[in-house]
């Protein structure tokens, strides 16, 4: 996902770019520069942004670094963060679906309710 997409999601949630700037404690001009690809946020602002929109922190930091990074080797490293996050999300969805779809034993309602206890002093 591109940094612009994360910023736009946060702007939508905040209502305006100026409101988002206040939340992140930066200028709206700075947000415009990042959105246009001329600058990038510091990691702490990326974390605040991710938390605000409920996004994965690593994905936002990676997208942010891709805004200005020119080195192809480093770009591939940042791009791999999206693949890992997608894999974790897919695994969580599969695990969640299998948990929901697991049927309880047919005779579970007929289980004995008799309780025995032994007290040793």
Long-range contacts (C-beta under 8 A, 24 or more apart in sequence): 1-59, 1-63, 1-82, 2-63, 2-66, 3-34, 3-35, 3-37, 3-40, 3-41, 3-60, 3-63, 3-64, 3-66, 3-67, 4-35, 4-37, 5-63, 6-49, 6-50, 6-53, 6-55, 6-60, 6-63, 7-31, 7-34, 7-35, 7-49, 8-35, 9-53, 9-55, 10-49, 10-52, 10-53, 13-52, 13-53, 14-52, 23-48, 23-52, 24-48, 24-49, 24-52, 34-64, 34-67, 37-67, 37-68, 39-67, 39-68, 40-64, 40-65, 40-67, 40-68, 56-85, 58-84, 58-85, 59-85
